[in-house]
Amino acid sequence: MKKVLLEMEDQKNNYEQKAKESLQKVLAEKMSAEQQLQSTQRSLALAEQKCEEWRSQYEALKEDWRNLGAQHRELESQLHVLQSKLQGADSRDLQMNQALRLLENEHQELQAKIEHLQGDRDLYSSDTLHLQEAMWPMALDADGNDRYSTGSVPGQE
């Protein structure tokens, strides 16, 4: 019986040893699981923080995009206005250039007429002088006296 008691004692010690080992193993797994949980929680908190930062950046970018869109539309509107003004200015420039060409042509024609008239005047002046010289000895006044001998010119008494 002693032998049986010893065997039972030995089995009891084996069971206790195995139970302790199992308990230690479970405790180690529990601690490992808790560490993994804490690590996962830290990762989750960090991921949530990053997510919030990205969401904030996304919202800021979305607002910037809206503002840029509004600015783009405003600039396009201003561009259309300026293009319209430019077309008007181009049209006025074309009209002014046409008017300038007409005035330049008219100026050239008038200059040519002036030169022609000056030439005619010089010719008529020369002809008048020749006629006066030719008529000098023949010009008599109402008394029959020679008008030119006194130094007067007909019509300038």
DSSP file with accessible surface (Angstrom, degrees, kcal/mol):
  #  RESIDUE AA STRUCTURE BP1 BP2  ACC     N-H-->O    O-->H-N    N-H-->O    O-->H-N    TCO  KAPPA ALPHA  PHI   PSI    X-CA   Y-CA   Z-CA
    1    1 A M     >        0   0  172      0, 0.0     4,-2.8     0, 0.0     5,-0.2   0.000 360.0 360.0 360.0 -32.6    0.0    0.0    0.0
    2    2 A K  H  >  +     0   0  165      1,-0.2     4,-2.7     2,-0.2     5,-0.2   0.838 360.0  53.4 -63.0 -37.0    2.9    2.2    0.6
    3    3 A K  H  > S+     0   0  152      2,-0.2     4,-2.5     1,-0.2    -1,-0.2   0.902 109.2  47.6 -63.3 -40.9    3.9    1.6   -2.8
    4    4 A V  H  > S+     0   0   81      2,-0.2     4,-2.9     1,-0.2    -2,-0.2   0.893 111.6  51.1 -66.9 -41.5    0.5    2.7   -4.0
    5    5 A L  H  X S+     0   0  106     -4,-2.8     4,-2.6     2,-0.2    -1,-0.2   0.901 111.0  48.5 -64.5 -39.0    0.6    5.7   -1.8
    6    6 A L  H  X S+     0   0  119     -4,-2.7     4,-2.7     2,-0.2    -2,-0.2   0.896 111.9  48.9 -67.2 -40.5    4.0    6.6   -3.2
    7    7 A E  H  X S+     0   0  108     -4,-2.5     4,-2.8     2,-0.2    -2,-0.2   0.912 112.6  47.7 -64.3 -42.5    2.8    6.2   -6.7
    8    8 A M  H  X S+     0   0  109     -4,-2.9     4,-2.8     2,-0.2    -2,-0.2   0.894 112.4  49.6 -65.6 -38.7   -0.2    8.3   -5.9
    9    9 A E  H  X S+     0   0   96     -4,-2.6     4,-2.5     2,-0.2    -2,-0.2   0.905 111.4  49.7 -64.7 -41.6    2.0   10.9   -4.3
   10   10 A D  H  X S+     0   0   97     -4,-2.7     4,-2.5     2,-0.2    -2,-0.2   0.914 112.0  46.8 -65.6 -42.4    4.2   10.8   -7.4
   11   11 A Q  H  X S+     0   0   97     -4,-2.8     4,-3.2     2,-0.2    -2,-0.2   0.900 110.9  53.4 -64.6 -40.0    1.2   11.2   -9.7
   12   12 A K  H  X S+     0   0  104     -4,-2.8     4,-2.9     2,-0.2    -2,-0.2   0.926 110.2  46.5 -62.1 -44.9   -0.1   14.0   -7.6
   13   13 A N  H  X S+     0   0   72     -4,-2.5     4,-2.8     2,-0.2    -2,-0.2   0.906 112.6  50.9 -63.4 -39.0    3.3   15.7   -7.8
   14   14 A N  H  X S+     0   0   89     -4,-2.5     4,-3.0     2,-0.2    -2,-0.2   0.919 112.2  46.1 -63.3 -46.2    3.3   15.1  -11.6
   15   15 A Y  H  X S+     0   0  157     -4,-3.2     4,-3.0     2,-0.2    -2,-0.2   0.911 113.9  48.6 -62.7 -42.8   -0.2   16.5  -12.0
   16   16 A E  H  X S+     0   0   84     -4,-2.9     4,-2.8     2,-0.2    -2,-0.2   0.912 112.8  48.3 -63.2 -41.7    0.7   19.5   -9.8
   17   17 A Q  H  X S+     0   0   94     -4,-2.8     4,-2.7     2,-0.2    -2,-0.2   0.931 114.6  45.1 -64.3 -45.6    3.9   20.1  -11.8
   18   18 A K  H  X S+     0   0  129     -4,-3.0     4,-3.0     2,-0.2    -2,-0.2   0.886 113.1  51.1 -65.6 -39.3    2.0   19.8  -15.1
   19   19 A A  H  X S+     0   0   57     -4,-3.0     4,-3.1     2,-0.2    -2,-0.2   0.919 111.3  48.0 -63.5 -42.8   -0.7   22.1  -13.7
   20   20 A K  H  X S+     0   0  122     -4,-2.8     4,-3.1     2,-0.2    -2,-0.2   0.931 113.8  47.3 -62.9 -43.3    1.9   24.6  -12.6
   21   21 A E  H  X S+     0   0  100     -4,-2.7     4,-2.7     2,-0.2    -2,-0.2   0.920 114.1  46.7 -64.5 -42.9    3.5   24.4  -16.1
   22   22 A S  H  X S+     0   0   72     -4,-3.0     4,-3.1     2,-0.2    -2,-0.2   0.916 113.6  48.8 -63.6 -43.6    0.2   24.7  -17.8
   23   23 A L  H  X S+     0   0  107     -4,-3.1     4,-3.0     2,-0.2    -2,-0.2   0.922 112.7  47.5 -62.7 -42.9   -0.7   27.7  -15.5
   24   24 A Q  H  X S+     0   0  131     -4,-3.1     4,-2.8     2,-0.2    -2,-0.2   0.904 112.5  50.0 -63.7 -40.2    2.6   29.3  -16.2
   25   25 A K  H  X S+     0   0  135     -4,-2.7     4,-2.7     2,-0.2    -2,-0.2   0.926 112.3  46.8 -63.6 -43.8    2.1   28.7  -19.9
   26   26 A V  H  X S+     0   0   83     -4,-3.1     4,-2.9     2,-0.2    -2,-0.2   0.920 113.1  49.5 -63.2 -43.4   -1.4   30.2  -19.7
   27   27 A L  H  X S+     0   0   87     -4,-3.0     4,-2.9     2,-0.2    -2,-0.2   0.914 111.4  49.0 -62.8 -41.2   -0.1   33.2  -17.7
   28   28 A A  H  X S+     0   0   58     -4,-2.8     4,-2.7     2,-0.2    -2,-0.2   0.920 113.1  46.8 -64.4 -42.1    2.7   33.7  -20.2
   29   29 A E  H  X S+     0   0  112     -4,-2.7     4,-3.0     2,-0.2    -2,-0.2   0.898 111.9  51.5 -65.1 -39.4    0.2   33.6  -23.0
   30   30 A K  H  X S+     0   0  121     -4,-2.9     4,-2.7     2,-0.2    -2,-0.2   0.930 111.9  46.0 -62.8 -45.5   -2.1   35.9  -21.1
   31   31 A M  H  X S+     0   0  111     -4,-2.9     4,-2.6     2,-0.2    -2,-0.2   0.914 113.7  49.2 -63.8 -39.9    0.8   38.4  -20.6
   32   32 A S  H  X S+     0   0   54     -4,-2.7     4,-2.7     2,-0.2    -2,-0.2   0.923 111.7  48.8 -63.8 -43.6    1.7   38.1  -24.3
   33   33 A A  H  X S+     0   0   52     -4,-3.0     4,-2.8     2,-0.2    -2,-0.2   0.906 111.3  49.9 -63.5 -40.3   -1.9   38.6  -25.3
   34   34 A E  H  X S+     0   0   90     -4,-2.7     4,-2.9     2,-0.2    -2,-0.2   0.912 111.2  48.9 -65.0 -40.2   -2.1   41.7  -23.0
   35   35 A Q  H  X S+     0   0  122     -4,-2.6     4,-2.8     2,-0.2    -2,-0.2   0.921 112.7  47.5 -65.2 -41.5    1.1   43.1  -24.5
   36   36 A Q  H  X S+     0   0  127     -4,-2.7     4,-3.1     2,-0.2    -2,-0.2   0.903 111.7  51.4 -63.9 -39.8   -0.2   42.5  -28.0
   37   37 A L  H  X S+     0   0   96     -4,-2.8     4,-3.1     2,-0.2    -2,-0.2   0.937 111.9  45.9 -61.8 -47.1   -3.5   44.1  -27.0
   38   38 A Q  H  X S+     0   0  100     -4,-2.9     4,-2.7     2,-0.2    -2,-0.2   0.922 114.4  48.3 -62.1 -42.6   -1.6   47.2  -25.7
   39   39 A S  H  X S+     0   0   54     -4,-2.8     4,-2.7     2,-0.2    -2,-0.2   0.927 113.4  47.3 -63.2 -43.2    0.5   47.3  -28.8
   40   40 A T  H  X S+     0   0   88     -4,-3.1     4,-3.0     1,-0.2    -2,-0.2   0.902 111.2  51.3 -64.9 -41.0   -2.5   47.0  -31.0
   41   41 A Q  H  X S+     0   0  109     -4,-3.1     4,-2.9     2,-0.2    -1,-0.2   0.900 111.0  48.2 -63.2 -41.2   -4.3   49.7  -28.9
   42   42 A R  H  X S+     0   0  157     -4,-2.7     4,-2.8     2,-0.2    -2,-0.2   0.931 113.1  48.0 -63.1 -43.5   -1.3   52.0  -29.4
   43   43 A S  H  X S+     0   0   70     -4,-2.7     4,-3.1     2,-0.2    -2,-0.2   0.910 112.5  49.2 -62.1 -41.8   -1.3   51.2  -33.1
   44   44 A L  H  X S+     0   0   94     -4,-3.0     4,-3.1     2,-0.2    -2,-0.2   0.930 111.6  48.3 -63.5 -45.4   -5.0   51.9  -33.3
   45   45 A A  H  X S+     0   0   54     -4,-2.9     4,-2.5     2,-0.2    -2,-0.2   0.924 114.3  46.7 -61.0 -42.8   -4.7   55.2  -31.4
   46   46 A L  H  X S+     0   0   97     -4,-2.8     4,-2.9     2,-0.2    -2,-0.2   0.924 112.9  49.1 -64.2 -43.0   -1.8   56.2  -33.7
   47   47 A A  H  X S+     0   0   56     -4,-3.1     4,-2.9     1,-0.2    -2,-0.2   0.900 111.6  49.3 -63.1 -41.1   -3.8   55.1  -36.8
   48   48 A E  H  X S+     0   0  118     -4,-3.1     4,-2.5     2,-0.2    -1,-0.2   0.903 111.4  49.6 -64.8 -39.6   -6.8   57.1  -35.5
   49   49 A Q  H  X S+     0   0  112     -4,-2.5     4,-2.5     2,-0.2    -2,-0.2   0.937 113.4  45.8 -63.0 -47.7   -4.6   60.1  -34.9
   50   50 A K  H  X S+     0   0   94     -4,-2.9     4,-3.0     2,-0.2     5,-0.2   0.907 111.7  52.7 -60.2 -42.6   -3.2   59.8  -38.4
   51   51 A C  H  X S+     0   0   53     -4,-2.9     4,-2.9     1,-0.2    -2,-0.2   0.920 109.6  48.3 -59.8 -43.1   -6.6   59.3  -39.8
   52   52 A E  H  X S+     0   0  107     -4,-2.5     4,-2.7     2,-0.2    -1,-0.2   0.905 111.8  49.7 -65.0 -40.8   -7.8   62.5  -38.1
   53   53 A E  H  X S+     0   0   78     -4,-2.5     4,-2.8     2,-0.2    -2,-0.2   0.931 113.4  46.0 -61.8 -45.8   -4.8   64.4  -39.5
   54   54 A W  H  X S+     0   0  167     -4,-3.0     4,-3.0     2,-0.2    -2,-0.2   0.893 112.0  51.1 -64.8 -39.0   -5.5   63.1  -43.0
   55   55 A R  H  X S+     0   0  124     -4,-2.9     4,-2.7    -5,-0.2    -2,-0.2   0.926 111.7  47.8 -63.2 -42.8   -9.2   63.9  -42.6
   56   56 A S  H  X S+     0   0   73     -4,-2.7     4,-2.5     2,-0.2    -2,-0.2   0.927 113.9  46.5 -62.7 -44.3   -8.3   67.5  -41.5
   57   57 A Q  H  X S+     0   0  115     -4,-2.8     4,-3.0     2,-0.2    -2,-0.2   0.902 111.4  52.6 -63.9 -40.5   -5.8   67.8  -44.4
   58   58 A Y  H  X S+     0   0  133     -4,-3.0     4,-2.7     2,-0.2    -2,-0.2   0.930 110.3  47.1 -60.5 -46.1   -8.5   66.4  -46.8
   59   59 A E  H  X S+     0   0   84     -4,-2.7     4,-2.5     2,-0.2    -2,-0.2   0.908 113.1  49.1 -63.5 -41.8  -11.0   69.0  -45.6
   60   60 A A  H  X S+     0   0   50     -4,-2.5     4,-2.8     2,-0.2    -2,-0.2   0.924 113.1  47.0 -63.6 -43.0   -8.5   71.8  -45.9
   61   61 A L  H  X S+     0   0  114     -4,-3.0     4,-2.8     2,-0.2    -2,-0.2   0.886 110.4  52.7 -65.4 -38.5   -7.6   70.6  -49.4
   62   62 A K  H  X S+     0   0   73     -4,-2.7     4,-2.3    -5,-0.2    -1,-0.2   0.927 111.2  46.7 -62.7 -42.7  -11.2   70.4  -50.3
   63   63 A E  H  X S+     0   0   83     -4,-2.5     4,-2.6     2,-0.2    -2,-0.2   0.914 112.6  49.7 -64.4 -44.5  -11.7   73.9  -49.1
   64   64 A D  H  X S+     0   0   86     -4,-2.8     4,-3.1     2,-0.2    -2,-0.2   0.905 109.7  52.1 -59.3 -41.5   -8.7   75.1  -51.0
   65   65 A W  H  X S+     0   0  196     -4,-2.8     4,-2.5     2,-0.2    -2,-0.2   0.915 109.5  48.8 -62.7 -42.2  -10.0   73.3  -54.1
   66   66 A R  H  X S+     0   0  122     -4,-2.3     4,-2.5     2,-0.2    -2,-0.2   0.932 113.3  47.5 -62.0 -44.9  -13.3   75.1  -53.8
   67   67 A N  H  X S+     0   0   73     -4,-2.6     4,-2.9     1,-0.2    -2,-0.2   0.913 111.8  49.7 -63.1 -43.0  -11.5   78.4  -53.4
   68   68 A L  H  X S+     0   0   95     -4,-3.1     4,-2.9     2,-0.2    -1,-0.2   0.891 109.9  51.8 -63.1 -38.2   -9.3   77.7  -56.4
   69   69 A G  H  X S+     0   0   19     -4,-2.5     4,-2.6     2,-0.2    -2,-0.2   0.923 111.2  46.9 -62.4 -44.4  -12.4   76.8  -58.4
   70   70 A A  H  X S+     0   0   46     -4,-2.5     4,-2.5     2,-0.2    -2,-0.2   0.922 114.0  47.7 -64.4 -43.2  -14.0   80.0  -57.5
   71   71 A Q  H  X S+     0   0  113     -4,-2.9     4,-3.0     2,-0.2    -2,-0.2   0.908 111.1  52.0 -63.3 -40.2  -10.8   82.0  -58.3
   72   72 A H  H  X S+     0   0  104     -4,-2.9     4,-2.7     2,-0.2    -2,-0.2   0.928 110.4  47.1 -62.1 -45.5  -10.5   80.1  -61.6
   73   73 A R  H  X S+     0   0  153     -4,-2.6     4,-2.4     2,-0.2    -1,-0.2   0.914 113.2  49.4 -63.0 -41.0  -14.1   81.0  -62.6
   74   74 A E  H  X S+     0   0  105     -4,-2.5     4,-2.6     2,-0.2    -2,-0.2   0.925 112.2  47.6 -63.3 -44.0  -13.5   84.6  -61.6
   75   75 A L  H  X S+     0   0  105     -4,-3.0     4,-2.7     2,-0.2    -2,-0.2   0.889 110.7  51.7 -66.2 -37.6  -10.3   84.7  -63.6
   76   76 A E  H  X S+     0   0   85     -4,-2.7     4,-2.5     2,-0.2    -1,-0.2   0.915 110.2  49.5 -63.3 -41.7  -12.0   83.1  -66.6
   77   77 A S  H  X S+     0   0   62     -4,-2.4     4,-2.3     2,-0.2    -2,-0.2   0.932 112.3  47.1 -61.4 -45.5  -14.8   85.8  -66.4
   78   78 A Q  H  X S+     0   0   92     -4,-2.6     4,-2.9     1,-0.2    -2,-0.2   0.892 110.2  54.0 -63.5 -37.8  -12.2   88.5  -66.2
   79   79 A L  H  X S+     0   0   88     -4,-2.7     4,-3.0     2,-0.2    -2,-0.2   0.923 108.3  48.8 -62.0 -44.1  -10.4   86.9  -69.2
   80   80 A H  H  X S+     0   0  110     -4,-2.5     4,-2.4     2,-0.2    -1,-0.2   0.908 112.0  49.1 -63.0 -41.3  -13.6   87.0  -71.2
   81   81 A V  H  X S+     0   0   72     -4,-2.3     4,-2.7     2,-0.2    -2,-0.2   0.940 113.4  46.4 -62.1 -45.9  -14.1   90.6  -70.3
   82   82 A L  H  X S+     0   0  106     -4,-2.9     4,-2.8     2,-0.2    -2,-0.2   0.892 111.3  51.6 -65.9 -37.8  -10.6   91.5  -71.3
   83   83 A Q  H  X S+     0   0   90     -4,-3.0     4,-2.6     2,-0.2    -1,-0.2   0.915 110.6  49.1 -63.8 -39.9  -10.8   89.5  -74.5
   84   84 A S  H  X S+     0   0   72     -4,-2.4     4,-2.4     2,-0.2    -2,-0.2   0.927 112.6  47.1 -63.7 -44.1  -14.0   91.4  -75.3
   85   85 A K  H  X S+     0   0  136     -4,-2.7     4,-2.9     1,-0.2    -2,-0.2   0.900 111.4  52.1 -63.9 -38.8  -12.3   94.7  -74.5
   86   86 A L  H  X S+     0   0  101     -4,-2.8     4,-3.2     2,-0.2    -2,-0.2   0.912 108.4  50.1 -64.4 -41.6   -9.3   93.7  -76.6
   87   87 A Q  H  X S+     0   0  138     -4,-2.6     4,-2.5     2,-0.2    -1,-0.2   0.917 112.1  48.3 -62.2 -41.6  -11.6   92.9  -79.6
   88   88 A G  H  X S+     0   0   23     -4,-2.4     4,-2.8     2,-0.2    -2,-0.2   0.916 113.1  47.5 -62.4 -42.9  -13.2   96.3  -79.2
   89   89 A A  H  X S+     0   0   40     -4,-2.9     4,-3.1     2,-0.2    -2,-0.2   0.904 111.5  50.8 -66.2 -39.6   -9.8   97.9  -79.0
   90   90 A D  H  X S+     0   0   90     -4,-3.2     4,-2.6     2,-0.2    -2,-0.2   0.914 111.2  48.6 -62.4 -42.0   -8.6   96.0  -82.0
   91   91 A S  H  X S+     0   0   60     -4,-2.5     4,-2.5     2,-0.2    -2,-0.2   0.931 113.8  45.6 -63.4 -45.6  -11.7   97.1  -83.9
   92   92 A R  H  X S+     0   0  144     -4,-2.8     4,-3.0     2,-0.2    -2,-0.2   0.896 112.0  53.0 -64.2 -38.7  -11.2  100.7  -82.9
   93   93 A D  H  X S+     0   0   89     -4,-3.1     4,-2.8     2,-0.2    -2,-0.2   0.920 109.4  48.5 -61.8 -43.4   -7.5  100.4  -83.8
   94   94 A L  H  X S+     0   0   94     -4,-2.6     4,-2.5     2,-0.2    -2,-0.2   0.933 113.2  47.3 -61.6 -45.7   -8.5   99.1  -87.2
   95   95 A Q  H  X S+     0   0  114     -4,-2.5     4,-2.8     1,-0.2    -2,-0.2   0.911 112.9  49.0 -62.2 -42.0  -10.9  102.0  -87.7
   96   96 A M  H  X S+     0   0  130     -4,-3.0     4,-2.9     2,-0.2    -2,-0.2   0.901 110.7  50.3 -65.9 -39.5   -8.3  104.5  -86.5
   97   97 A N  H  X S+     0   0   59     -4,-2.8     4,-2.6     2,-0.2    -2,-0.2   0.908 111.8  48.1 -64.6 -40.0   -5.7  103.0  -88.9
   98   98 A Q  H  X S+     0   0   95     -4,-2.5     4,-2.5     2,-0.2    -2,-0.2   0.930 113.3  47.3 -64.4 -44.0   -8.2  103.2  -91.8
   99   99 A A  H  X S+     0   0   43     -4,-2.8     4,-2.8     1,-0.2    -2,-0.2   0.905 111.9  51.2 -63.9 -39.7   -9.0  106.8  -90.8
  100  100 A L  H  X S+     0   0   84     -4,-2.9     4,-3.0     2,-0.2    -2,-0.2   0.923 109.7  49.2 -63.4 -43.3   -5.3  107.6  -90.6
  101  101 A R  H  X S+     0   0  122     -4,-2.6     4,-2.8     2,-0.2    -1,-0.2   0.916 111.7  49.5 -61.9 -41.7   -4.6  106.1  -94.0
  102  102 A L  H  X S+     0   0  119     -4,-2.5     4,-2.9     2,-0.2    -2,-0.2   0.928 113.1  46.4 -62.1 -44.5   -7.5  108.2  -95.4
  103  103 A L  H  X S+     0   0  107     -4,-2.8     4,-3.0     2,-0.2    -2,-0.2   0.895 112.2  50.5 -65.3 -39.0   -6.1  111.3  -93.7
  104  104 A E  H  X S+     0   0   96     -4,-3.0     4,-2.7     2,-0.2    -2,-0.2   0.927 112.4  47.1 -65.0 -41.4   -2.6  110.6  -95.0
  105  105 A N  H  X S+     0   0   80     -4,-2.8     4,-2.7     2,-0.2    -2,-0.2   0.926 113.8  47.7 -63.1 -44.3   -3.9  110.1  -98.5
  106  106 A E  H  X S+     0   0  104     -4,-2.9     4,-3.1     2,-0.2    -2,-0.2   0.909 111.5  51.3 -62.8 -40.4   -5.9  113.3  -98.2
  107  107 A H  H  X S+     0   0  116     -4,-3.0     4,-3.0     2,-0.2    -2,-0.2   0.921 110.6  48.2 -62.0 -43.8   -2.8  115.1  -96.9
  108  108 A Q  H  X S+     0   0  126     -4,-2.7     4,-2.7     2,-0.2    -2,-0.2   0.916 112.8  48.2 -63.6 -41.9   -0.7  113.8  -99.8
  109  109 A E  H  X S+     0   0  122     -4,-2.7     4,-2.5     2,-0.2    -2,-0.2   0.929 114.1  46.0 -63.3 -44.5   -3.4  114.9 -102.3
  110  110 A L  H  X S+     0   0   83     -4,-3.1     4,-3.0     2,-0.2    -2,-0.2   0.898 112.1  51.5 -65.2 -39.2   -3.6  118.3 -100.6
  111  111 A Q  H  X S+     0   0   73     -4,-3.0     4,-2.8     2,-0.2    -1,-0.2   0.916 110.6  48.8 -62.5 -42.2    0.2  118.6 -100.5
  112  112 A A  H  X S+     0   0   54     -4,-2.7     4,-2.7     2,-0.2    -2,-0.2   0.911 112.4  48.2 -63.8 -40.7    0.3  117.7 -104.2
  113  113 A K  H  X S+     0   0  127     -4,-2.5     4,-3.5     2,-0.2    -2,-0.2   0.915 111.5  50.4 -64.8 -41.5   -2.4  120.4 -104.9
  114  114 A I  H  X S+     0   0   75     -4,-3.0     4,-3.2     2,-0.2     5,-0.2   0.942 112.2  46.6 -61.1 -46.7   -0.4  122.9 -102.8
  115  115 A E  H  X S+     0   0  115     -4,-2.8     4,-2.5     2,-0.2    -2,-0.2   0.916 114.3  48.0 -62.6 -40.3    2.7  122.2 -104.8
  116  116 A H  H  X S+     0   0  120     -4,-2.7     4,-2.8     2,-0.2    -2,-0.2   0.932 113.7  46.8 -64.5 -45.1    0.8  122.4 -108.0
  117  117 A L  H  X S+     0   0  107     -4,-3.5     4,-3.2     2,-0.2    -2,-0.2   0.882 111.9  50.7 -65.4 -37.6   -0.8  125.7 -107.0
  118  118 A Q  H  X S+     0   0   90     -4,-3.2     4,-3.0     2,-0.2    -1,-0.2   0.909 111.1  49.1 -64.2 -40.4    2.5  127.1 -105.8
  119  119 A G  H  X S+     0   0   36     -4,-2.5     4,-2.7    -5,-0.2    -2,-0.2   0.928 112.9  47.0 -62.7 -43.7    4.0  126.1 -109.2
  120  120 A D  H  X S+     0   0   41     -4,-2.8     4,-3.7     2,-0.2     5,-0.3   0.920 112.8  49.9 -62.0 -42.7    1.0  127.8 -110.9
  121  121 A R  H  X S+     0   0  146     -4,-3.2     4,-3.2     2,-0.2     5,-0.2   0.931 111.7  47.5 -62.0 -45.8    1.5  130.9 -108.7
  122  122 A D  H  X S+     0   0   90     -4,-3.0     4,-2.6     2,-0.2    -1,-0.2   0.920 114.8  47.0 -61.8 -40.6    5.2  131.0 -109.5
  123  123 A L  H  X S+     0   0   93     -4,-2.7     4,-3.1     2,-0.2    -2,-0.2   0.944 115.1  45.0 -65.4 -45.7    4.4  130.6 -113.2
  124  124 A Y  H  X S+     0   0  138     -4,-3.7     4,-3.1     2,-0.2    -2,-0.2   0.879 112.9  51.8 -66.8 -35.9    1.7  133.3 -113.0
  125  125 A S  H  X S+     0   0   74     -4,-3.2     4,-2.6    -5,-0.3    -1,-0.2   0.925 112.2  45.6 -62.7 -45.7    3.9  135.5 -111.0
  126  126 A S  H  X S+     0   0   47     -4,-2.6     4,-2.6    -5,-0.2    -2,-0.2   0.926 114.6  48.0 -63.7 -43.8    6.6  135.1 -113.6
  127  127 A D  H  X S+     0   0   73     -4,-3.1     4,-2.7     1,-0.2    -2,-0.2   0.909 112.0  50.1 -63.7 -39.9    4.1  135.7 -116.4
  128  128 A T  H  X S+     0   0   69     -4,-3.1     4,-2.9     2,-0.2    -2,-0.2   0.919 110.7  49.2 -65.2 -42.0    2.7  138.8 -114.6
  129  129 A L  H  X S+     0   0   87     -4,-2.6     4,-2.8     2,-0.2     5,-0.2   0.932 112.1  48.3 -63.0 -43.1    6.2  140.2 -114.1
  130  130 A H  H  X S+     0   0  108     -4,-2.6     4,-2.6     1,-0.2    -2,-0.2   0.904 112.5  49.1 -63.3 -41.0    7.0  139.6 -117.8
  131  131 A L  H  X S+     0   0  107     -4,-2.7     4,-2.5     2,-0.2    -2,-0.2   0.912 111.3  49.3 -65.3 -41.2    3.8  141.2 -118.8
  132  132 A Q  H  X S+     0   0   74     -4,-2.9     4,-1.3     2,-0.2    -2,-0.2   0.923 113.1  46.6 -63.7 -42.8    4.5  144.2 -116.5
  133  133 A E  H  < S+     0   0  117     -4,-2.8    -1,-0.2     1,-0.2    -2,-0.2   0.885 114.0  48.6 -64.9 -36.7    7.9  144.6 -118.0
  134  134 A A  H  < S+     0   0   60     -4,-2.6    -2,-0.2    -5,-0.2    -1,-0.2   0.849 116.9  41.9 -71.7 -31.3    6.5  144.2 -121.5
  135  135 A M  H >X S+     0   0  100     -4,-2.5     3,-1.3     1,-0.2     4,-1.1   0.579  87.6  98.0 -91.2  -8.2    3.8  146.8 -120.7
  136  136 A W  G >< S+     0   0  109     -4,-1.3     3,-0.8     1,-0.3    12,-0.4   0.901  85.1  43.3 -51.8 -52.1    6.0  149.2 -118.8
  137  137 A P  G 34 S+     0   0   90      0, 0.0    -1,-0.3     0, 0.0    -2,-0.1   0.747 114.2  53.3 -70.2 -16.3    6.7  151.6 -121.7
  138  138 A M  G <4 S+     0   0  141     -3,-1.3     2,-0.6    -4,-0.2    -2,-0.2   0.587  78.9 105.2 -94.3 -12.4    3.1  151.5 -122.8
  139  139 A A    <<  +     0   0   18     -4,-1.1     8,-1.7    -3,-0.8     9,-0.6  -0.606  44.6 173.7 -79.1 117.6    1.3  152.4 -119.6
  140  140 A L  B     -A  146   0A 104     -2,-0.6     6,-0.2     6,-0.2    -2,-0.0  -0.922  24.3-130.1-119.1 148.2    0.1  156.0 -119.6
  141  141 A D    >   -     0   0   49      4,-3.4     3,-1.8    -2,-0.4     6,-0.0  -0.200  43.1 -84.1 -85.7-172.5   -2.1  157.7 -117.0
  142  142 A A  T 3  S+     0   0  109      1,-0.3    -1,-0.1     2,-0.1    -2,-0.0   0.780 129.9  53.5 -66.7 -24.5   -5.2  159.6 -117.7
  143  143 A D  T 3  S-     0   0  132      2,-0.1    -1,-0.3     1,-0.0     3,-0.1   0.480 121.5-106.4 -86.3  -6.3   -3.2  162.8 -118.5
  144  144 A G  S <  S+     0   0   44     -3,-1.8     2,-0.2     1,-0.3    -2,-0.1   0.540  76.0 137.2  92.9   6.3   -1.2  160.9 -121.0
  145  145 A N        -     0   0   95      1,-0.1    -4,-3.4    -5,-0.0     2,-0.5  -0.576  65.4 -99.8 -86.0 153.9    1.9  160.8 -118.8
  146  146 A D  B     -A  140   0A  53     -6,-0.2     4,-0.4    -2,-0.2    -6,-0.2  -0.567  30.1-159.8 -72.6 118.6    4.0  157.7 -118.5
  147  147 A R  S > >S+     0   0   59     -8,-1.7     5,-1.1    -2,-0.5     3,-0.6   0.824  85.8  52.6 -69.3 -36.3    3.0  156.0 -115.2
  148  148 A Y  G > 5S+     0   0   10     -9,-0.6     3,-1.4   -12,-0.4    -1,-0.2   0.727  93.0  70.4 -79.7 -19.7    6.2  154.0 -114.8
  149  149 A S  G 3 5S+     0   0   84      1,-0.3    -1,-0.2    -3,-0.2    -2,-0.2   0.777  97.8  52.8 -68.9 -23.1    8.6  156.8 -115.1
  150  150 A T  G < 5S-     0   0  106     -3,-0.6    -1,-0.3    -4,-0.4    -2,-0.2   0.470 120.4-111.1 -85.7  -4.8    7.4  158.1 -111.8
  151  151 A G  T < 5S+     0   0   55     -3,-1.4     2,-0.2     1,-0.3    -3,-0.2   0.521  72.9 135.1  90.4   5.1    8.1  154.7 -110.2
  152  152 A S      < -     0   0   32     -5,-1.1    -1,-0.3     3,-0.0    -2,-0.1  -0.623  48.1-139.2 -90.1 150.6    4.5  153.7 -109.6
  153  153 A V    >   -     0   0   38      3,-0.3     3,-2.4    -2,-0.2    -5,-0.0  -0.847  35.9 -93.5-105.0 138.3    3.1  150.4 -110.5
  154  154 A P  T 3  S+     0   0   47      0, 0.0    -1,-0.1     0, 0.0   -22,-0.0  -0.279 113.6  18.9 -53.2 134.8   -0.3  150.2 -112.1
  155  155 A G  T 3  S+     0   0   75      1,-0.0    -3,-0.0    -3,-0.0     0, 0.0   0.404 107.8  86.7  85.9  -0.7   -3.0  149.6 -109.4
  156  156 A Q    <         0   0  141     -3,-2.4    -3,-0.3     0, 0.0    -1,-0.0  -0.259 360.0 360.0-123.4  44.0   -0.7  150.9 -106.6
  157  157 A E              0   0  167     -5,-0.1    -5,-0.0     0, 0.0     0, 0.0  -0.414 360.0 360.0 -79.7 360.0   -1.2  154.6 -106.6
